[in-house]
């Protein structure tokens, strides 16, 4: 069941920026903010999983390995 969320004291400049970004995507501000929150929570979850696995790693990955993983993910 969906619930309502009310956020107080949002700066006018932030609201205007949200309106502009939502309009560029042909979405409502409400829908756009929901997507932003969902994406942030998803990234936070992935980040937590990565951090929890650090202790299990034999060694830390090198920067070039990480870059290669990112590149493979884009293909």
Protein Blocks (a to p, Z undefined) as FASTA:
>chain_A
ZZddddehiafklmmmmmmmmmmnopafklmmmmmmmmmmmmmmmmmmmmmmmmmpmbdc
dfklmmmmmmmmmZZ
